């Protein structure tokens, strides 16, 4: 299959952070993701994450989390405005479909680490109004909402954390459990009634890492009608990380009944090295075609590449009526 025959919806990239730190445009750059490469696909939707830089990378002017959030949000809006010919800011599946009908990229917005929002309900409400449609409660560290994957205490959700995700569900925001502690994951599963996502987390049975999901966690994602997105960071894939090794994670999830619950979350612009055959967004056709070569049904591949994540967005990110409580 060529690019213009493939639909692609990726659940997580850090392209906005890279532009914030190093300059350049979302339209065209030397990173993993840009709009021109995305436009090669028949339909392309992308969750663009706003997040803090890694601890060893100082943000411009040593900005605090709130300042980073504000700067990255303005950068995102600026690039959407400047590139209206090829991209549209999308908050629902209906808005994405409008973008596709106009041959544009559908750009969704997410937050990686609720520290950017001050971990407050007020911050969450403001993010919703700004068009954010998915939030990771934690990133690399625990906060007042929950423990993180690297938190040795394995702390779960606080009462504020439970209130936070319940409000997310009420508003129509996707709860993203990538980076949560395992206890935090189970608290989310026990608290929410509807879908949640693990936007960029692989199968722990294939590669042991605390960022990857156990079989029990993936089954919980299935039971909530959510999705887990395949992360193409080599260290989360395993030894000799290439297309076939990554497909091993997909096959394991399929063996657990995950046909409708696997998506893509490549973590482009947020990790290095990627698996051997993938150097950026332009190479995702290689994964699609390798699956065809291995006799996967085309309908299944299209579900993994696009339909599954879009189904969850349709179910959760509905148009929101004005509420006097906001």
Helices and strands as residue ranges (DSSP letters): G 3-5, E 7-13, H 15-22, H 35-38, E 43-50, G 60-62, H 65-82, E 87-89, H 93-101, E 105-112, G 114-117, H 121-130, E 132-136, H 159-171, E 174-176, H 182-191, E 197-198, H 215-223, E 227-230, H 234-237, H 243-255, E 262-264, G 281-283, H 284-293, H 298-302, I 303-307, H 308-316
